[in-house]
Amino acid sequence: MATVENDLDIYYAVGNANTQRQEIEIASIINKRNSAGWKLVTTTTAIVDTKNNFSNLYLFWERK
């Protein structure tokens, strides 16, 4: 039976709009994970602080 690993990355963002810096950082996370054999299963976001527009991006990974 194959062993499956799961992992999670949390990316913290401030502001209500993506910036080029945020896009580059997220792309870097995805590229590093893909090259290490991880498959992105799903993503989700959560607004943590509506007053300061602080949010989290959750990236859920799987590797067999």
Secondary structure, DSSP 8 states (H G I E B T S, - for coil): ----EEEEEEEEEESSS--HHHHHHHHHHHHHHHHTT-EEEEEEEEEEETTTTEEEEEEEEEE-
